[in-house]
Amino acid sequence: MGRNLKEYIGIGLKGMAMGAADVVPGVSGGTIAFITGIYEELLQSISNINLGLLKTLKQEGLKAAWKQVNGAFLASLFLGIFVSIVSLAKAIKILLENEPILLWSFFFGLVVASIIYIVKQITKWNFISVANLILGAFLAYYITTLHPLISEDSSLLFLFFAGAIAICAMILPGISGAFILVLLGAYKPILAAVNDRDFKTILAVGLGAIVGLLSFSKILKWLFANYKNYTLAALTGFIIGSLNKIWPWKLTQSVFDKTTGEIVPFMNVSDLGSLSVLQKQINNFERYKIAMEESVLPLQYASENQHIDSQFGIALLLAVAGFLLILGMERLAVRKK
């Protein structure tokens, strides 16, 4: 079915929303695609990029190949994603540095609403569905408690594989590619490369993403076609378990000392003194890097950090705003259908 310019602009805006979500660790662009009603078309279009496309190109020409791959749709969507990532990467970095609680609160609300939306897509519950949900939740929670890999001198080969793994998460509803990059220790190097226009690093990550996207989309398409309810149940559990990662209030338990290569308890680091000093060090890529954090209630966060406000009131409002934003997007998609 042909589309007009207005519809392609709309697809580009959806791509921008996906890109904005994927920049933040813990939030999935795949969820945005699912909510806005373009997810299945996206999987189908990506899976059409195969060796058969080369045959079509050779025998029928560029126009037929472009139509087979749904090129106008993919071009509009990925242009929106690219523009969003390039334009928002710096803003997200600033917010992570200066207002982490408020940023995480907004996206926490987004993810909670996404859980409700995805659960509503499961048409039949049985023992296997419930087991998948519970297993996914336990697995995701366990992953959030792992120490991030310390990889400050990341090679291009490492970043290639990081891009391939992360893109698999980015196209899954609920699983954040940026979150995977954090666990791999590749998030900050890649974010810095985007901000510094380091095209060699960006190319390595991009090539890895293309390889991962083309291979994993076929697997995902098959799972959704044959085991949709079970797949959605597992993803829902994974989202629930991963909420620990984006909980706004966290206390630092240990830090990685780049000069010694050791992980030491935060309380034993005499030259830091307070969480605010540690955050400044981390944000400027200086001596220390957070190794392990513990999610706590806002009151405990405020009592443990006497000089830092928990910002509970504003954080709650932003969480509600994120929640309502997803519900609004869902209603808009339903109305369009």
C-alpha positions in Angstrom: 0.0 0.0 0.0 1.4 3.3 -1.0 2.0 6.1 1.5 2.0 9.8 1.1 4.6 12.3 2.4 2.7 13.0 5.6 2.7 9.3 6.5 6.4 9.0 5.9 7.1 12.1 8.1 5.0 10.3 10.8 7.2 7.2 10.4 10.3 9.4 10.7 8.9 10.9 14.0 8.3 7.4 15.3 11.9 6.7 14.4 13.0 9.7 16.4 11.0 8.5 19.4 12.7 5.1 19.0 16.2 6.7 18.8 15.5 8.8 21.9 14.5 5.7 23.9 17.5 3.7 22.7 20.0 6.4 23.9 18.9 5.8 27.5 20.1 2.6 29.3 17.0 0.7 30.4 14.5 1.9 27.8 13.8 0.1 24.5 13.2 1.5 21.1 11.5 -1.8 20.2 8.8 -1.0 22.8 8.1 2.4 21.0 7.9 0.5 17.7 5.5 -2.0 19.2 3.2 0.7 20.8 3.1 2.9 17.6 2.0 -0.1 15.5 5.0 -0.4 13.2 6.8 -3.4 14.9 5.7 -6.2 12.7 6.2 -4.2 9.5 9.7 -3.4 10.8 10.6 -7.1 11.4 9.2 -8.1 8.0 11.1 -5.3 6.2 14.4 -6.2 7.9 14.0 -9.9 7.2 13.6 -9.2 3.5 17.2 -8.0 3.4 18.8 -11.3 2.3 20.5 -13.0 -0.7 17.2 -13.1 -2.5 17.3 -9.3 -2.6 20.5 -9.4 -4.7 18.8 -11.7 -7.1 15.9 -9.3 -7.4 18.3 -6.4 -7.9 20.1 -8.2 -10.7 17.1 -9.5 -12.6 14.5 -6.8 -12.0 16.5 -3.7 -11.1 16.8 -1.2 -8.3 13.1 -0.2 -8.2 11.9 -3.8 -7.6 14.5 -4.4 -4.9 13.6 -1.1 -3.2 10.0 -2.2 -3.1 10.8 -5.7 -1.9 12.7 -4.4 1.1 10.1 -1.7 1.8 12.9 0.8 1.3 10.9 4.0 1.8 9.6 2.8 5.2 13.0 1.7 6.4 14.7 4.9 5.1 12.2 7.1 6.9 12.4 5.2 10.1 16.2 4.9 10.3 16.7 8.5 9.3 14.5 9.5 12.3 16.5 7.1 14.6 19.8 8.5 13.4 18.8 12.2 13.7 17.4 11.5 17.2 20.6 9.7 18.4 23.0 12.3 17.0 20.9 15.3 18.3 19.9 13.9 21.7 23.1 12.1 22.7 24.7 15.2 24.1 21.5 16.3 25.9 21.0 12.8 27.4 24.7 12.9 28.6 24.1 16.2 30.3 21.0 15.0 32.0 22.7 11.8 33.2 25.4 13.9 34.7 23.3 16.7 36.3 19.8 15.3 36.9 20.0 11.5 37.0 17.2 11.0 39.4 14.7 13.0 37.3 15.8 11.4 34.0 15.5 7.9 35.5 12.1 8.7 37.0 10.6 9.8 33.7 11.9 6.6 32.0 10.8 4.4 34.9 7.3 5.6 34.3 7.7 4.9 30.6 8.8 1.3 31.2 6.1 0.5 33.7 3.4 1.6 31.3 5.1 -0.4 28.6 4.8 -3.5 30.8 1.0 -3.0 31.0 0.8 -2.5 27.2 2.7 -5.6 26.3 0.8 -7.8 28.8 -2.4 -6.7 27.1 -1.0 -8.2 23.8 -0.9 -11.7 25.4 -4.1 -13.4 24.3 -3.8 -16.7 26.2 -2.2 -17.5 29.5 -1.1 -20.9 30.6 1.5 -22.6 32.7 4.3 -22.1 30.1 3.4 -18.4 29.7 3.6 -17.8 33.5 6.8 -19.8 33.7 8.4 -17.8 30.9 7.4 -14.6 32.7 8.8 -15.6 36.0 12.0 -17.0 34.4 12.5 -13.8 32.4 12.0 -11.7 35.5 14.6 -13.6 37.6 17.1 -13.7 34.7 16.8 -9.9 34.1 17.1 -9.1 37.8 20.2 -11.2 38.1 21.7 -9.5 35.1 21.1 -6.0 36.7 23.1 -7.2 39.7 26.2 -8.1 37.7 29.3 -5.9 37.7 29.6 -4.0 34.4 32.7 -5.0 32.4 35.5 -2.5 32.8 36.6 -1.8 29.3 38.0 1.7 28.9 40.4 0.9 26.1 37.7 -0.8 24.0 39.0 -2.1 20.7 37.1 -1.6 17.4 36.5 -5.4 17.3 35.0 -5.3 20.8 32.7 -2.4 19.8 31.7 -4.3 16.6 30.4 -7.2 18.7 28.9 -4.8 21.3 26.9 -3.2 18.5 25.8 -6.6 17.2 24.6 -7.7 20.6 23.0 -4.4 21.5 21.0 -4.1 18.3 19.4 -7.5 19.1 18.1 -6.0 22.4 17.1 -2.7 20.7 14.5 -4.4 18.4 13.0 -6.4 21.3 10.1 -4.8 23.0 11.1 -3.9 26.5 14.8 -4.8 26.4 17.2 -1.8 26.1 20.2 -2.0 23.8 21.8 0.8 25.8 21.3 -1.2 29.0 23.2 -4.1 27.3 26.0 -1.7 26.3 26.2 -0.6 30.0 26.7 -4.2 31.1 29.3 -4.8 28.4 31.2 -1.6 29.5 30.7 -0.1 26.0 28.0 2.5 26.7 30.2 5.5 27.6 32.9 4.9 24.9 30.1 4.8 22.2 28.3 7.8 23.6 31.6 9.7 23.7 32.3 8.7 20.1 28.9 10.1 19.0 29.5 13.3 20.8 33.1 13.6 19.5 32.1 12.6 15.9 34.6 9.7 16.1 33.5 8.2 12.8 35.8 5.2 12.9 34.3 4.0 16.2 30.7 4.8 14.9 31.4 2.8 11.8 32.6 -0.2 13.7 29.5 -0.2 16.0 27.3 0.5 13.0 28.6 -2.5 11.0 28.2 -4.7 14.1 24.6 -3.5 14.4 23.8 -4.3 10.8 25.2 -7.9 11.1 23.2 -8.4 14.4 20.1 -6.8 13.0 19.9 -8.9 9.8 20.6 -12.2 11.6 18.5 -11.7 14.8 15.4 -10.2 13.0 14.8 -13.5 11.3 14.9 -15.4 14.6 12.6 -12.9 16.2 10.2 -13.0 13.3 9.9 -16.8 13.6 9.3 -16.6 17.4 6.6 -14.1 17.0 5.0 -16.1 14.2 5.0 -19.4 16.0 5.2 -18.6 19.8 4.0 -15.1 20.1 2.3 -15.4 23.5 5.2 -17.3 25.1 7.7 -14.8 23.6 5.7 -11.8 24.9 5.4 -13.4 28.3 9.2 -13.9 28.6 9.8 -10.3 27.4 7.3 -9.0 30.0 9.2 -10.8 32.7 12.4 -9.5 31.5 11.1 -5.9 31.6 9.8 -6.4 35.2 13.2 -7.8 36.3 15.1 -5.0 34.6 13.2 -2.3 36.4 15.9 -2.6 39.1 18.4 -1.1 36.6 16.5 2.1 36.0 15.3 2.6 39.6 16.1 6.3 40.2 17.5 6.1 43.8 20.7 4.1 44.1 23.6 4.0 46.6 27.1 3.3 45.4 28.5 0.2 47.0 31.9 0.0 45.2 34.0 1.8 42.6 36.6 0.8 40.0 39.9 2.6 40.5 41.3 3.1 37.0 44.8 3.7 38.3 45.1 0.4 40.2 42.6 -1.7 38.3 41.0 -2.7 41.5 37.3 -2.6 42.7 37.2 -1.1 46.2 34.3 -0.4 48.6 33.0 3.2 48.2 33.4 4.0 51.9 37.1 3.2 51.7 37.9 5.8 49.1 39.1 8.7 51.2 39.7 11.2 48.4 36.0 11.1 47.2 34.2 12.0 50.4 30.7 12.2 49.0 28.5 10.8 46.2 28.5 14.2 44.5 32.3 14.2 44.2 32.2 10.6 42.9 29.6 11.6 40.3 31.7 14.5 39.1 34.7 12.1 38.7 32.7 9.6 36.8 31.0 12.1 34.5 34.4 13.5 33.5 35.8 10.1 32.8 38.4 10.6 35.6 39.9 8.2 38.1 36.8 6.3 39.3 33.9 4.3 37.7 30.9 2.9 39.6 31.2 -0.9 39.9 28.2 -1.8 41.9 25.0 0.1 43.1 22.1 -0.8 45.4 18.5 0.3 44.8 17.0 2.0 47.9 13.9 4.0 48.9 14.0 7.8 48.5 14.1 8.4 52.3 17.1 6.1 52.7 18.8 7.8 49.7 18.4 11.2 51.4 19.6 10.0 54.8 22.7 8.3 53.4 23.6 11.4 51.3 23.1 14.4 53.5 24.0 16.9 50.9 21.8 15.5 48.1 18.1 16.0 47.8 16.0 12.9 46.8 13.8 15.1 44.6 10.9 12.8 45.3 8.1 15.2 44.4 9.4 16.2 41.0 10.6 12.6 40.3 7.1 11.3 41.0 5.5 13.8 38.7 7.9 12.9 35.9 7.3 9.2 36.4 3.6 9.8 36.1 4.2 12.0 33.0 6.2 9.1 31.4 3.5 6.6 32.3 0.7 8.8 30.7 2.9 9.4 27.6 2.9 5.7 26.8 -0.8 5.4 27.5 -1.4 8.3 25.2 0.7 6.7 22.4 -1.2 3.5 22.9 -4.6 5.2 22.5 -3.4 7.1 19.4 -2.3 3.8 17.8 -5.7 2.1 18.6 -7.6 5.1 17.2 -5.6 4.9 14.0 -6.4 1.2 13.6 
